[in-house]
Amino acid sequence: MIKAPNTRAEALQRDAADPLADRAALFDLPDGVTYLVGHSLGPPPKGARDRLAAAQADWAGDLVRSWNSASWIDLAERTGDRLASLIGAQPGEVIVADSVSVNLFKLAAAALPQARTYALFVEEDEFPTDQYIAAGLGGLSGAEVRLLAPGGSFEALRAGGVVIKSAVNYRSSEVTDIAAHEREARRQGALIIWDLSHATGVLNLKLAADGAVLAAGCTYKYLNGGPGAPAFVFVAGELSPKLATPLPGWMGHAAPFAFDGKYVPRDGVARFASGTPPILSLAALSGALEAIEGVDLGQLQAKARALGALAVARAQAMGLDVLSPVEDGRRGGHVSLRIAEGYPVVQALAARGVMADFRAPDTVRFGFSPLFLSYQAVWNAMAALAEILESRSWDQPQFHARAKVT
Ligand SMILES: Cc1ncc(COP(=O)(O)O)c(C=O)c1O
């Protein structure tokens, strides 16, 4: 167990010894805000703003020539290569494209013919899009789709199909043992598509060492790429030649500017590109990655878990129901609490400058992005939560009004 600071003074001591403390200066965050929603939408790193401005200048200056002069045409691959080092993969195994939803679809369709059986499995507590995509693909492809009880993926590997599974569960923050699942998958002729949305940029992922071969993930959470930043696809080098994308667009063609009627896929993961890359979003993401590059990923994970341990300890002291694993090694970067009146509580926290999020019906999530948060900030946020609950100040009409996005 990580020893959490027990007093504000101890939190300050931890900040003084924090090897990542200087990274906070790389972010633009409003004064007076404690941002505990980096697991949903990361805040803007200054590098993102700068690269976005540079891309806009290229657009205005060199116009269409920028595809060549600013190498826009390679940006999705170059950004993918940089991302590879953050997930324990090799350059050439990651490309940035589309959304996680679309990438899960492409990977699952490509994986089905490679697995021992033509069946798709997903747990019923997975992020809804993962379940919808599996069901939709099942309808199109004729693959059998089985919804599993939470935690049922390991057992399901025996059936030899394709499993879609999160490395960190979006609601509970429970971490999955990637290596153990991959060993079993190999024994059973099954394939696993890892959803790395809540793991990338916060855990010390080692995909190659753990035997993972397929993954998709998000860049707008802990990678701070910006709202709607494009997602990524990972395919292990040895597997990609065997895979065919179900969305063979021109950007996945070996020679897109030959305008040939016959589709010839590009080598490697790049075949999973479909249409024109979103250059402005990619530019922002590319600048955002500068805030994490050069960080020791072991230290990154350790700090996220230590901030989480602080929140868990404070929540337990308040007598709250902690939904996330209490054991640090089993938890990702966020901590979820079950609070029946969670929605107004989150609004009351926001009114005090502490931003968290709410997932219906009763889950309040606090994200601990290790690049810009301090122990002191988390200590103060938990103290604010204690005061709000004790005084019941959340029970005011303005905190009950529901917005579209929670
Ligand atoms: C675990 C998980 N998977 C998938 C998604 C959906 O990603 P996208 O909107 O890029 O399709 C999310 C979004 O938050 C998520 O948390």
The ligand as an SDF file (V2000), in Angstrom:
LIG
                    3D

 16 16  0  0  0  0  0  0  0  0999 V2000
  -13.1610    3.4300  -22.0450 C   0  0  0  0  0  0  0  0  0  0  0  0
  -13.6740    4.2560  -23.1820 C   0  0  0  0  0  0  0  0  0  0  0  0
  -13.8250    3.6850  -24.3810 N   0  0  0  0  0  0  0  0  0  0  0  0
  -14.2890    4.3810  -25.4380 C   0  0  0  0  0  0  0  0  0  0  0  0
  -14.6290    5.7070  -25.3090 C   0  0  0  0  0  0  0  0  0  0  0  0
  -15.2060    6.4320  -26.5060 C   0  0  0  0  0  0  0  0  0  0  0  0
  -14.2170    7.0890  -27.1960 O   0  0  0  0  0  0  0  0  0  0  0  0
  -14.5760    7.9000  -28.5430 P   0  0  0  0  0  0  0  0  0  0  0  0
  -15.5210    8.9730  -28.1600 O   0  0  0  0  0  0  0  0  0  0  0  0
  -13.2470    8.4110  -29.0200 O   0  0  0  0  0  0  0  0  0  0  0  0
  -15.1770    6.9420  -29.5040 O   0  0  0  0  0  0  0  0  0  0  0  0
  -14.4620    6.3510  -24.0900 C   0  0  0  0  0  0  0  0  0  0  0  0
  -14.8130    7.7830  -23.9440 C   0  0  0  0  0  0  0  0  0  0  0  0
  -14.7460    8.3820  -22.9120 O   0  0  0  0  0  0  0  0  0  0  0  0
  -13.9830    5.5980  -22.9830 C   0  0  0  0  0  0  0  0  0  0  0  0
  -13.8360    6.1570  -21.7850 O   0  0  0  0  0  0  0  0  0  0  0  0
  1  2  1  0
  2  3  1  0
  2 15  2  0
  3  4  2  0
  4  5  1  0
  5  6  1  0
  5 12  2  0
  6  7  1  0
  7  8  1  0
  8  9  2  0
  8 10  1  0
  8 11  1  0
 12 13  1  0
 12 15  1  0
 13 14  2  0
 15 16  1  0
M  END
$$$$
